[in-house]
Amino acid sequence: MASNRHFARIILMQSLYELSTRGGVDLSIIVERNIAQHDFEDNNQDFMRKIASGIVGHLEEIDKIIAIAAPEWPLSQIAQVDLSILRLAMFELLFDDEVPPKAVINEAVELGKAFGGENTSKFVNGVLGTVYRNSAKYQPEENEPEKPAAGAVKSEVAKTTKKTAKPNSAVRQNKKKKE
């Protein structure tokens, strides 16, 4: 059985999908209707509202980062389920510090396996992994030598995320402990 948080993410992903297919509707209205239809604890209701509000508030930045991380896939060509999963995970990965980044990526991959097409989980893992590895939020401040293949993506993602995402000091501290 899925955890309450996992179930909340499923409902959020479905709400984002509904928003993409209906248009002209406020995401908060869809989320509130979905909360009312299910028996969520108060903390999960708050979580869902916070994430939905955050996605709406950062949607332009999220979409820009997805476009940079998946240059062969214009947003208009990404399946709506895949895009909904990416938007949800991208917000949690870059703009919310409640869940560790690898857990966010794993949750998104699991959503892809459950609701996406044959290659959704691989695509989602690739995009989120690229953003995670190249985000200013998760990289040490020191200049490290770049791998040639990742150079262009790294600089674009780092520029975009440095402007918008606050550093995750807990992740940095854990990295330093491991070294």
C-alpha positions in Angstrom: 0.0 0.0 0.0 1.2 3.5 -0.9 2.3 5.8 1.9 0.1 8.9 2.5 2.8 11.2 1.0 3.1 8.9 -2.1 -0.7 9.0 -2.5 -0.7 12.8 -2.1 1.9 12.9 -4.9 -0.3 10.7 -7.1 -3.2 13.0 -6.6 -1.0 16.1 -7.3 0.3 14.5 -10.5 -3.3 13.7 -11.6 -4.3 17.2 -10.7 -1.5 18.6 -12.9 -2.5 16.3 -15.7 -6.2 17.4 -15.4 -5.0 21.1 -15.5 -3.1 20.4 -18.7 -6.0 18.8 -20.4 -8.8 21.2 -19.2 -7.0 24.6 -19.3 -8.5 27.7 -17.9 -9.0 26.1 -14.5 -7.0 27.1 -11.4 -4.9 24.3 -10.0 -5.9 25.1 -6.5 -9.5 24.4 -7.3 -8.6 21.0 -8.8 -6.5 20.1 -5.8 -9.1 21.2 -3.3 -11.7 19.1 -5.0 -9.4 16.1 -5.0 -8.5 16.7 -1.3 -12.3 16.7 -0.5 -12.7 13.4 -2.4 -10.1 11.6 -0.3 -9.4 11.2 3.4 -6.1 13.0 3.7 -4.7 13.9 7.1 -4.2 17.7 7.7 -0.5 17.6 7.2 -0.9 15.9 3.8 -3.5 18.5 2.8 -1.1 21.2 3.8 1.6 19.5 1.8 -0.6 19.2 -1.3 -1.6 22.9 -1.1 2.0 24.0 -0.6 3.3 22.0 -3.5 0.4 23.0 -5.9 0.9 26.7 -5.0 4.7 26.4 -5.4 4.4 24.7 -8.8 2.0 27.5 -10.0 4.4 30.2 -8.6 7.5 28.7 -10.3 5.9 27.1 -13.4 7.8 29.3 -15.9 11.1 28.6 -14.2 10.3 24.9 -13.9 9.4 24.6 -17.6 12.6 26.5 -18.6 14.7 24.1 -16.6 12.9 21.1 -18.1 13.5 22.5 -21.6 17.2 23.0 -20.9 17.6 19.5 -19.3 15.8 17.8 -22.2 16.8 19.8 -25.3 15.6 17.2 -27.8 12.1 17.3 -26.2 10.2 20.5 -26.6 7.6 20.8 -23.8 4.8 20.6 -26.4 6.1 17.1 -27.4 6.4 15.7 -23.9 3.5 13.5 -22.9 1.3 15.3 -20.4 1.6 12.6 -17.8 5.4 12.8 -18.1 5.3 16.6 -17.9 3.0 16.5 -14.9 5.5 14.2 -13.1 8.4 16.3 -14.0 6.8 19.6 -12.9 5.9 18.0 -9.5 9.3 16.6 -8.9 11.1 19.6 -10.2 9.4 21.9 -7.7 10.3 19.5 -4.9 13.8 19.1 -6.1 14.6 22.8 -6.6 12.3 24.9 -4.5 11.3 22.8 -1.5 13.8 21.3 1.0 11.4 19.0 2.8 12.4 15.8 1.0 16.0 14.7 0.1 16.7 15.0 -3.6 17.3 11.3 -4.3 13.9 10.5 -2.7 12.2 13.1 -4.9 13.8 11.5 -8.0 12.8 8.0 -6.8 9.2 9.0 -6.2 9.0 10.6 -9.7 10.4 7.4 -11.3 7.9 5.3 -9.4 5.1 7.6 -10.6 6.4 7.2 -14.1 6.4 3.4 -13.8 2.8 3.5 -12.5 1.2 6.1 -14.8 3.5 6.8 -17.7 4.4 5.0 -20.9 7.0 2.4 -21.5 10.0 4.8 -21.3 8.6 7.4 -18.9 10.5 6.3 -15.9 13.8 6.4 -17.8 13.0 9.8 -19.3 12.0 11.2 -15.9 15.1 9.8 -14.2 17.3 11.2 -16.9 15.9 14.7 -16.8 15.8 14.9 -13.0 19.2 13.4 -12.7 20.7 15.9 -15.1 19.1 18.8 -13.1 20.3 17.4 -9.8 23.9 16.9 -11.0 24.0 20.3 -12.6 22.0 22.4 -10.2 23.8 25.2 -8.3 21.6 24.1 -5.3 23.3 20.7 -4.9 26.8 21.6 -6.1 29.7 22.9 -3.9 30.5 26.6 -4.4 34.0 25.8 -5.5 34.6 25.5 -9.2 35.0 21.9 -10.1 36.3 20.8 -13.6 33.3 20.1 -15.8 32.9 17.0 -17.9 32.8 18.1 -21.5 29.5 16.5 -22.4 27.8 18.1 -19.4 29.3 21.5 -19.7 26.6 23.3 -21.7 23.7 21.8 -19.7 25.5 22.4 -16.4 26.1 26.1 -17.1 22.5 26.7 -18.2 20.9 24.7 -15.4 23.3 26.2 -12.8 22.5 29.8 -14.0 18.8 29.2 -13.9 18.8 27.4 -10.5 21.2 29.7 -8.9 18.8 32.6 -9.4 15.8 30.8 -8.1 16.7 27.9 -5.7 18.0 28.4 -2.3 21.0 26.3 -1.4 20.3 23.1 0.5 22.8 23.2 3.3 21.9 19.8 4.7 22.7 18.2 1.4 26.1 20.0 1.3 26.9 19.0 4.9 26.1 15.4 4.1 28.4 15.5 1.0 31.3 16.9 3.0 30.8 14.2 5.7 31.1 11.5 3.0 34.3 12.9 1.6 
